[in-house]
Amino acid sequence: MEIVFDQFPVLRSEELVLGKIEEEHLDGLFEIYSNDHVFEYCGIIPKHNKTTVKSMIGHYERDYGKRSRIKWGIFAPADDTHLLGIIEACDFNQRVNMVTIGYFLAEAQWGKGLASKAVELLTAFLFQQAQVNRIQAEVMLNNEPSKKVLLKNGYVKEGMLRQAALWSGKGVVDLEIYSMLREEYMKVLQPDHEALNLQVETALPSFIRTVPFQRER
């Protein structure tokens, strides 16, 4: 997991940038966290106080320093000041080399395919660069858009955990589990698929790597 936690990795493709969330992104962050619709199917309570949301940026740093969670802001390549959404990797289980991902977008960005592209980019990074063996996502039963994002990216529905989690603001909930293994990911790489150039940048400007990733047209 060194590539994840030694230096904050900025992930770039031709369509998206997954970068660090800073105080300059506070307005966009507040727009997301103050919208009740965004968290209808998430275990997160909306925040309607801007000072509270600002303090969360420090919490992101704390969790990253503990090597327990990493949150990326989702940005357009031409504008890394306008926060479109958030995607994260958490619950790193190094014994079985597994990680859980989650994501949500500003409501104004719904229906544009951004979540699918962000999951595609993060999946490529976690399998190809971080050498994770299993990626999973937990989804509430009625969250059909999130299910479609995962299925589009090749994740498999494993089943449902009944009344298995206590989510803030939701109580005890049923969850569907979607996952992908690295061996499954590698099998779908076909020579006739379009290549996605994944660039991984750290805080060191000289450290940039480009990795070919295949995706379906």
Backbone bond lengths (Angstrom), bond angles and torsions (degrees), N, CA, C in turn:
res aa  C-N    CA-C-N  psi(-1)  N-CA   C-N-CA  omega(-1)  CA-C   N-CA-C  phi
1 M - - - 1.458 - - 1.531 112.30 -
2 E 1.334 115.83 8.78 1.466 118.57 -175.82 1.513 112.41 -58.78
3 I 1.333 116.69 -38.90 1.459 119.53 -177.81 1.532 111.63 -66.00
4 V 1.333 116.80 -22.06 1.460 121.08 178.58 1.521 111.29 -81.53
5 F 1.333 117.05 -41.94 1.458 119.73 -167.69 1.528 115.71 -113.31
6 D 1.324 119.74 -9.15 1.465 119.00 178.77 1.529 111.27 -72.04
7 Q 1.313 116.77 -44.86 1.461 123.87 174.57 1.520 107.00 -139.11
8 F 1.321 116.91 138.36 1.459 119.11 -176.85 1.529 109.84 -59.87
9 P 1.347 117.54 120.48 1.466 119.85 -177.07 1.530 111.90 -86.32
10 V 1.306 116.06 126.71 1.464 122.20 173.65 1.523 107.17 -98.09
11 L 1.322 117.02 124.57 1.461 122.35 -175.51 1.516 109.38 -105.89
12 R 1.324 115.84 130.28 1.462 120.50 -177.38 1.522 111.04 -129.47
13 S 1.311 114.74 139.37 1.458 121.74 166.69 1.519 106.26 -130.50
14 E 1.315 116.79 -176.75 1.458 118.91 178.59 1.522 111.92 -69.31
15 E 1.336 116.45 -18.38 1.466 120.28 -173.45 1.519 114.88 -108.77
16 L 1.330 117.43 -24.44 1.465 120.80 -174.46 1.519 111.58 -145.08
17 V 1.323 114.78 157.87 1.457 122.15 168.19 1.524 107.59 -126.40
18 L 1.323 116.47 129.71 1.459 122.15 171.21 1.517 106.56 -105.16
19 G 1.318 115.92 108.60 1.457 120.36 -172.69 1.516 112.89 -130.13
20 K 1.314 115.49 178.17 1.455 122.20 -177.21 1.529 110.63 -74.09
21 I 1.313 115.96 139.71 1.461 121.74 177.91 1.521 108.60 -89.27
22 E 1.325 115.62 120.92 1.463 122.47 -177.68 1.530 109.81 -115.76
23 E 1.340 115.87 174.83 1.464 120.04 179.80 1.522 112.23 -62.75
24 E 1.314 117.47 -25.63 1.461 119.72 178.76 1.525 111.86 -65.99
25 H 1.329 117.26 -14.85 1.457 121.56 179.80 1.522 112.45 -96.69
26 L 1.330 117.09 12.30 1.462 121.24 -173.45 1.526 112.66 -57.77
27 D 1.324 117.93 -43.37 1.465 119.71 -178.10 1.530 111.29 -59.88
28 G 1.326 116.39 -44.72 1.456 120.47 178.86 1.518 111.59 -67.26
29 L 1.335 116.04 -37.51 1.461 120.47 179.33 1.526 110.27 -65.22
30 F 1.319 116.21 -41.57 1.462 120.16 179.13 1.526 111.12 -67.03
31 E 1.331 116.44 -37.04 1.464 120.14 177.18 1.530 110.74 -58.91
32 I 1.322 116.45 -38.55 1.462 120.90 179.67 1.521 110.95 -72.86
33 Y 1.330 117.28 -51.85 1.461 120.85 -171.83 1.520 113.51 -74.65
34 S 1.314 118.76 -17.76 1.459 120.89 179.97 1.527 112.33 -91.62
35 N 1.332 116.92 -0.52 1.466 121.75 -177.59 1.531 109.78 -98.04
36 D 1.317 116.25 111.42 1.466 120.55 -178.61 1.516 112.46 -60.98
37 H 1.341 117.98 -31.71 1.464 121.76 -177.96 1.523 111.52 -63.97
38 V 1.327 116.48 -34.30 1.469 120.57 -176.43 1.525 110.93 -62.13
39 F 1.334 116.85 -34.46 1.465 120.63 -173.15 1.523 113.03 -107.46
40 E 1.325 115.50 23.64 1.460 119.57 179.18 1.524 111.70 -58.74
41 Y 1.337 116.03 -35.17 1.467 120.24 -177.63 1.519 112.01 -117.35
42 C 1.324 117.32 24.38 1.470 121.43 179.88 1.525 109.77 -119.33
43 G 1.301 116.09 153.72 1.454 121.01 176.17 1.512 111.41 -85.38
44 I 1.313 116.60 48.18 1.463 123.17 -178.57 1.522 108.30 -130.80
45 I 1.316 116.26 133.90 1.460 120.79 176.79 1.523 108.44 -88.63
46 P 1.341 118.88 126.04 1.472 120.99 178.97 1.530 111.28 -55.92
47 K 1.317 115.21 148.50 1.465 121.59 -178.97 1.532 108.36 -115.22
48 H 1.330 116.77 122.88 1.460 120.84 -176.94 1.521 112.55 -109.22
49 N 1.312 116.30 13.51 1.458 122.42 176.90 1.530 108.26 -117.49
50 K 1.317 116.11 120.84 1.464 120.01 -174.01 1.526 112.20 -66.42
51 T 1.327 116.66 -32.62 1.463 119.97 178.10 1.529 110.67 -65.01
52 T 1.339 115.95 -39.01 1.463 120.43 177.08 1.521 110.81 -62.52
53 V 1.322 116.27 -43.31 1.463 120.61 179.64 1.530 110.27 -64.74
54 K 1.316 116.94 -39.30 1.470 120.15 178.62 1.521 110.97 -60.83
55 S 1.328 117.01 -39.02 1.467 120.14 -179.29 1.524 111.44 -66.61
56 M 1.333 116.36 -23.21 1.460 119.78 -179.43 1.519 111.80 -66.14
57 I 1.317 117.86 -28.11 1.464 120.75 178.37 1.531 109.62 -61.05
58 G 1.332 115.92 -38.65 1.466 119.98 175.22 1.515 111.80 -66.64
59 H 1.342 116.49 -33.04 1.465 119.74 177.23 1.526 110.64 -66.36
60 Y 1.337 116.42 -35.92 1.465 119.53 176.59 1.529 110.02 -59.87
61 E 1.331 115.71 -44.24 1.470 120.80 179.50 1.524 110.47 -62.69
62 R 1.334 115.96 -42.75 1.469 120.43 -179.46 1.523 111.30 -61.23
63 D 1.337 115.90 -47.32 1.471 119.65 -179.25 1.519 111.17 -64.15
64 Y 1.338 116.20 -37.64 1.462 119.45 178.82 1.531 110.10 -65.71
65 G 1.330 116.16 -40.99 1.459 120.27 178.70 1.521 112.45 -64.08
66 K 1.337 116.24 -29.50 1.466 121.13 177.31 1.525 112.21 -82.63
67 R 1.337 116.02 -4.03 1.465 122.74 -179.61 1.538 111.56 59.52
68 S 1.334 115.12 36.16 1.460 119.91 -178.67 1.523 112.98 -110.28
69 R 1.327 117.11 -22.99 1.469 120.15 -174.65 1.521 108.88 -160.94
70 I 1.327 115.61 143.83 1.461 120.05 174.45 1.527 108.68 -133.98
71 K 1.318 114.89 127.96 1.460 121.75 178.48 1.521 108.91 -111.97
72 W 1.328 114.89 128.61 1.454 120.80 173.61 1.528 109.91 -107.15
73 G 1.316 116.63 142.49 1.451 120.08 166.62 1.520 108.24 -82.22
74 I 1.325 116.05 145.86 1.460 121.91 176.96 1.527 107.64 -99.07
75 F 1.336 116.37 124.19 1.461 121.67 -176.21 1.526 110.33 -132.29
76 A 1.319 115.82 157.14 1.462 120.95 169.13 1.526 107.58 -78.53
77 P 1.338 118.39 146.03 1.471 120.15 -178.17 1.528 113.81 -57.03
78 A 1.319 116.99 -31.33 1.456 120.29 -175.80 1.526 113.00 -85.83
79 D 1.334 118.31 -6.75 1.460 120.72 -175.53 1.519 110.19 -151.36
80 D 1.327 116.37 95.52 1.461 119.81 -179.34 1.529 112.14 -91.26
81 T 1.341 116.49 16.46 1.460 120.61 176.15 1.528 111.81 -103.00
82 H 1.329 116.64 -18.92 1.463 121.47 -177.35 1.519 109.69 -98.90
83 L 1.323 116.82 107.67 1.462 122.34 -177.06 1.525 109.90 -77.49
84 L 1.330 116.05 121.35 1.468 121.88 -178.10 1.521 111.64 -95.93
85 G 1.322 116.78 -26.88 1.452 121.02 -177.38 1.514 110.13 178.47
86 I 1.319 115.49 -171.92 1.457 122.30 -177.73 1.523 108.84 -136.75
87 I 1.318 116.44 140.31 1.464 121.58 172.89 1.522 107.17 -135.27
88 E 1.316 116.58 143.94 1.457 119.17 -174.63 1.518 112.01 -139.13
89 A 1.317 114.05 160.18 1.461 123.03 170.80 1.528 106.58 -125.79
90 C 1.331 115.90 131.73 1.460 119.31 -174.83 1.527 109.89 -149.78
91 D 1.319 115.67 -179.04 1.467 121.77 178.74 1.526 111.11 50.89
92 F 1.318 115.83 51.00 1.465 120.76 178.54 1.528 109.15 -68.14
93 N 1.310 116.16 118.46 1.461 122.28 178.36 1.523 107.46 -111.68
94 Q 1.326 115.80 97.11 1.459 119.26 -173.80 1.533 112.12 -75.61
95 R 1.312 118.10 -17.90 1.461 119.65 178.42 1.526 111.31 -64.81
96 V 1.339 115.75 -38.43 1.463 119.31 178.63 1.532 111.04 -113.05
97 N 1.351 116.59 6.30 1.464 122.30 176.77 1.538 110.79 57.81
98 M 1.323 115.35 56.44 1.456 122.17 -174.63 1.519 110.36 -128.55
99 V 1.338 116.03 150.04 1.463 121.41 177.86 1.525 108.95 -143.67
100 T 1.322 115.91 151.26 1.463 122.64 176.71 1.520 109.16 -107.97
101 I 1.326 116.95 139.58 1.464 120.61 177.92 1.529 110.18 -116.68
102 G 1.316 115.55 156.73 1.456 122.64 175.08 1.516 109.13 -151.02
103 Y 1.315 117.52 160.70 1.468 120.32 -174.97 1.517 110.19 -162.22
104 F 1.325 115.96 151.53 1.460 121.76 172.64 1.529 108.50 -157.83
105 L 1.321 114.97 150.17 1.458 121.82 -175.71 1.521 111.16 -117.01
106 A 1.328 116.18 155.58 1.461 120.60 167.28 1.530 107.89 -58.87
107 E 1.319 117.08 142.46 1.459 119.95 -174.40 1.527 111.88 -58.37
108 A 1.329 117.08 -33.32 1.465 120.96 -179.83 1.522 112.47 -64.71
109 Q 1.344 117.04 -15.29 1.465 120.92 -177.73 1.525 112.76 -101.78
110 W 1.310 117.83 2.60 1.464 120.42 -179.64 1.528 110.87 -65.97
111 G 1.309 115.73 147.83 1.460 121.33 173.75 1.512 115.06 79.51
112 K 1.332 118.44 10.77 1.460 121.98 -178.08 1.537 112.89 -106.54
113 G 1.316 116.51 0.01 1.460 119.42 -179.21 1.516 114.46 82.43
114 L 1.336 117.88 8.36 1.464 120.46 -175.81 1.530 112.20 -68.62
115 A 1.325 117.07 -39.27 1.465 119.14 -179.62 1.521 110.60 -62.82
116 S 1.329 116.50 -40.83 1.466 120.52 179.51 1.530 110.62 -63.58
117 K 1.321 116.59 -41.98 1.463 120.09 179.92 1.524 111.37 -67.80
118 A 1.334 116.43 -37.02 1.462 120.19 179.19 1.530 110.91 -67.60
119 V 1.332 117.04 -42.04 1.469 120.74 177.21 1.525 109.81 -64.52
120 E 1.312 116.90 -40.13 1.466 121.34 177.70 1.526 111.02 -58.44
121 L 1.322 116.26 -45.44 1.458 121.31 -177.62 1.527 111.12 -68.64
122 L 1.333 116.80 -44.46 1.460 119.97 -179.87 1.524 111.40 -67.20
123 T 1.328 116.96 -38.55 1.465 120.68 177.80 1.526 110.52 -60.41
124 A 1.330 116.61 -44.22 1.462 120.73 178.48 1.525 111.02 -59.84
125 F 1.316 116.81 -43.78 1.459 121.08 -179.44 1.535 111.32 -64.52
126 L 1.322 116.63 -47.39 1.464 120.06 -175.51 1.528 112.35 -66.13
127 F 1.329 117.16 -37.40 1.463 119.47 -179.92 1.531 111.82 -81.65
128 Q 1.322 117.30 -44.98 1.459 119.61 -172.60 1.518 113.33 -82.63
129 Q 1.328 116.59 -37.88 1.465 119.59 -175.06 1.524 112.52 -100.83
130 A 1.331 117.20 -47.57 1.463 120.47 -178.06 1.525 111.94 -81.83
131 Q 1.334 117.19 -11.30 1.466 122.47 177.37 1.532 112.19 58.90
132 V 1.319 116.13 34.74 1.462 120.99 174.42 1.526 108.78 -67.81
133 N 1.324 117.57 147.16 1.463 120.31 179.51 1.523 112.86 -95.43
134 R 1.321 117.32 -30.52 1.465 120.96 -177.68 1.529 109.75 -140.00
135 I 1.319 116.39 132.21 1.464 122.89 172.41 1.516 107.21 -118.69
136 Q 1.335 115.82 134.05 1.455 118.42 178.87 1.527 110.09 -134.15
137 A 1.336 115.23 161.89 1.460 122.48 176.60 1.514 108.53 -140.78
138 E 1.331 116.20 140.70 1.452 122.52 177.91 1.527 108.41 -105.69
139 V 1.323 116.34 128.69 1.463 120.74 -172.50 1.525 109.84 -130.66
140 M 1.337 116.63 132.86 1.459 120.18 174.17 1.527 109.91 -66.35
141 L 1.316 116.11 149.40 1.460 121.39 -170.42 1.521 113.83 -57.42
142 N 1.333 117.99 -35.67 1.462 120.79 -175.92 1.521 114.02 -90.14
143 N 1.324 116.70 3.16 1.468 119.61 -177.26 1.531 110.22 -86.97
144 E 1.320 115.48 72.04 1.462 120.50 -176.71 1.532 113.54 -63.36
145 P 1.346 119.88 -40.32 1.473 118.72 178.95 1.524 113.37 -58.46
146 S 1.336 116.48 -40.01 1.462 119.45 -179.68 1.525 110.98 -67.69
147 K 1.327 116.73 -38.13 1.468 120.31 177.43 1.530 110.24 -60.60
148 K 1.327 116.47 -42.08 1.461 120.53 -179.33 1.524 111.27 -64.41
149 V 1.332 116.66 -37.96 1.470 120.76 178.34 1.525 110.05 -60.41
150 L 1.315 116.70 -46.21 1.464 121.02 -177.64 1.525 111.91 -68.28
151 L 1.319 116.50 -45.03 1.467 119.64 179.64 1.522 111.16 -63.20
152 K 1.336 116.93 -38.70 1.465 121.04 178.89 1.519 110.89 -61.25
153 N 1.324 116.50 -31.58 1.469 121.22 -178.78 1.523 113.09 -92.08
154 G 1.336 116.92 10.42 1.450 119.73 173.86 1.510 115.82 90.76
155 Y 1.325 117.80 6.99 1.460 120.21 177.07 1.526 109.88 -73.85
156 V 1.316 116.11 152.21 1.449 122.74 -176.37 1.526 109.38 -112.50
157 K 1.322 116.13 133.89 1.460 119.54 174.18 1.524 108.86 -75.61
158 E 1.330 115.96 120.90 1.462 120.67 -178.49 1.521 112.20 -89.93
159 G 1.324 116.82 -29.64 1.454 119.46 -177.40 1.514 111.25 151.02
160 M 1.315 115.97 -166.51 1.451 121.54 -177.33 1.520 110.38 -121.64
161 L 1.330 114.91 137.11 1.456 121.65 171.84 1.528 107.13 -99.43
162 R 1.307 117.24 113.92 1.459 121.41 -174.73 1.527 111.20 -83.94
163 Q 1.337 114.90 125.31 1.467 121.87 177.64 1.527 110.84 45.88
164 A 1.324 114.83 50.08 1.471 120.09 -170.09 1.517 114.59 -106.63
165 A 1.340 117.97 -7.38 1.458 119.18 -176.01 1.520 110.24 -141.83
166 L 1.322 115.55 147.88 1.460 122.13 175.13 1.511 107.57 -105.85
167 W 1.317 116.64 108.52 1.459 121.84 -177.97 1.525 110.01 -105.37
168 S 1.321 115.46 136.49 1.464 121.13 -179.86 1.526 110.66 -56.23
169 G 1.310 115.35 128.51 1.452 120.63 178.21 1.506 114.72 79.99
170 K 1.339 117.56 -7.83 1.461 121.44 -176.50 1.536 112.28 -118.22
171 G 1.321 116.47 -20.46 1.455 120.09 -175.74 1.516 111.06 79.39
172 V 1.318 116.51 -153.18 1.460 121.39 178.83 1.528 108.12 -79.99
173 V 1.333 116.51 127.76 1.465 120.41 -172.24 1.522 111.37 -128.42
174 D 1.348 114.32 155.37 1.461 121.73 167.95 1.530 107.86 -84.83
175 L 1.312 116.79 144.44 1.459 120.95 179.89 1.514 110.69 -133.44
176 E 1.315 116.03 138.44 1.459 120.46 169.14 1.523 108.04 -93.24
177 I 1.329 115.34 140.71 1.465 121.26 -178.70 1.523 109.32 -108.05
178 Y 1.327 115.94 126.78 1.460 122.94 175.07 1.523 107.49 -117.63
179 S 1.327 116.59 142.92 1.464 118.76 -177.45 1.519 111.20 -150.92
180 M 1.325 114.09 166.70 1.451 122.40 171.05 1.520 108.06 -146.73
181 L 1.334 116.38 140.33 1.452 122.20 174.73 1.520 109.68 -100.06
182 R 1.308 115.80 154.12 1.464 119.72 -178.84 1.529 111.51 -59.79
183 E 1.334 117.03 -39.29 1.467 119.91 -179.52 1.526 111.00 -65.02
184 E 1.325 117.34 -33.40 1.464 120.93 176.63 1.520 110.27 -70.15
185 Y 1.316 115.30 -41.83 1.463 120.93 178.64 1.527 111.10 -59.61
186 M 1.327 116.81 -44.18 1.452 120.43 -177.68 1.527 111.99 -67.71
187 K 1.332 116.92 -30.84 1.463 120.42 -178.96 1.520 113.04 -68.68
188 V 1.332 117.71 -25.36 1.469 119.59 -177.12 1.529 112.23 -85.16
189 L 1.333 116.30 -2.45 1.466 118.68 178.64 1.525 109.11 -73.75
190 Q 1.293 116.22 111.67 1.465 121.03 -178.60 1.527 109.79 -117.87
191 P 1.355 117.80 140.87 1.458 120.73 -176.04 1.520 113.99 -62.11
192 D 1.330 116.88 -23.91 1.463 118.34 -177.22 1.526 112.57 -91.44
193 H 1.331 116.48 7.28 1.456 119.23 177.54 1.534 109.73 -88.52
194 E 1.316 114.13 154.73 1.468 120.51 179.71 1.517 109.91 -70.34
195 A 1.327 117.38 139.60 1.469 121.28 -178.81 1.524 110.77 -88.02
196 L 1.323 114.79 138.28 1.456 122.19 172.07 1.520 106.93 -107.22
197 N 1.328 117.94 119.81 1.456 120.70 179.37 1.525 109.25 -85.18
198 L 1.330 115.51 106.27 1.453 122.09 178.28 1.514 109.16 -90.70
199 Q 1.322 116.76 121.76 1.457 121.71 174.94 1.509 108.38 -108.38
200 V 1.326 115.96 130.03 1.452 122.04 177.55 1.513 108.13 -111.67
201 E 1.330 116.33 116.36 1.461 120.92 -179.67 1.518 108.81 -115.54
202 T 1.327 116.78 138.73 1.453 120.42 173.02 1.517 108.08 -106.48
203 A 1.321 115.20 -170.83 1.463 119.66 178.02 1.522 111.31 -66.35
204 L 1.330 116.45 -14.71 1.461 120.32 177.68 1.521 108.97 -90.87
205 P 1.332 119.65 111.43 1.458 121.85 -174.26 1.517 114.25 -56.87
206 S 1.333 117.63 -27.73 1.463 119.33 -176.76 1.528 112.21 -77.57
207 F 1.330 116.79 -12.29 1.461 119.97 -175.62 1.514 109.98 -95.48
208 I 1.317 116.39 90.36 1.458 122.11 178.46 1.515 107.54 -132.97
209 R 1.325 115.70 128.15 1.458 119.76 178.85 1.520 109.13 -125.24
210 T 1.293 116.56 140.28 1.454 121.54 176.22 1.514 108.53 -112.43
211 V 1.337 115.87 126.33 1.458 121.30 -175.69 1.516 108.96 -123.62
212 P 1.342 119.50 126.77 1.450 120.42 177.13 1.511 110.99 -71.40
213 F 1.305 115.30 129.76 1.468 121.51 176.51 1.514 107.22 -127.70
214 Q 1.311 116.79 136.50 1.450 120.38 -176.83 1.514 110.23 -100.38
215 R 1.290 117.23 138.15 1.443 120.37 173.72 1.507 109.57 -138.86
216 E 1.308 115.80 159.48 1.449 119.52 179.00 1.515 110.37 -72.17
217 R 1.296 115.22 147.73 1.462 119.50 177.47 1.520 109.62 -68.19
